Amino acid sequence: MKDRPKLVLASASPRRLALLEQIGVRPDALLPASLDETPHRNERPRSLALRLAEEKAREGARLAAQDAALSGALILAADTVVAVGRRILPKAETPEEAGDCLRLLSGRAHRVSTAICLVSRRGTLKSRLIETRLRFKRLSEREIESYLASGEWSGKAGGYAIQGLAGSFVSKLSGSYGAVVGLPLHETAGLLAGEGYPLHAGWSAKT
């Protein structure tokens, strides 16, 4: 579409890109933001997710401003935080860290807070926070060790990826599956449509 606003995804996540493509949206550029994602002292999970999504969006806008081809582009960013109560679980970097997360989540309920932020062509920020509740079945040590051996946990909030093998651990989910993967589709589509992005332009069947 000639007048379609350009879209920048401020993320290198292949999962978020795949979710956007699922609803027919293909970003014009990927500009991942490199940030310190350490929670502030006493910062709550919801607040952390919102802060990081907004910081990523601002950084994406700063990077896009350096490219004349991306002038006036919409900037979309997101962040996902897994927590048990107020305890924020890390994005696991080692098998030991992932194992600790899985043992904590075993047989328990937890929450996934995913925030999305869109920078408009006027430079204003619009954010949404989606909270999803999940419960894991009780995991045996064999299941945990087998999952760790898969490597799917690497870099994942809470040490698991619901769209992979760990989907078999989830006994209950209330909320947005897409948000747990990394991008809530309903809310994302709403933000884009509100800024004039022609969400349905590519939905026509090709012949």
Buried (B, 14 or more C-beta within 10 A) or exposed (E): EEEEBBBBBBBEBEBBBEBBEEBBBEBBBBBBBEEEBEBEEEBBBBBBBBBBBBBBBBBBBBBBBEEEEBEEBBBBBBBBBBBBEEEBBBBBEEBEBBBBBBBBBBEEBBBBBBBBBBBBBEEEBBBBBBBBEBBBBEBEEEBBEEBBEEEBBBEBBBBBBBBBBBEEBBEEBEBBBBBBBBBBBEBBBBBBEEBEBBBEEBEEEEE
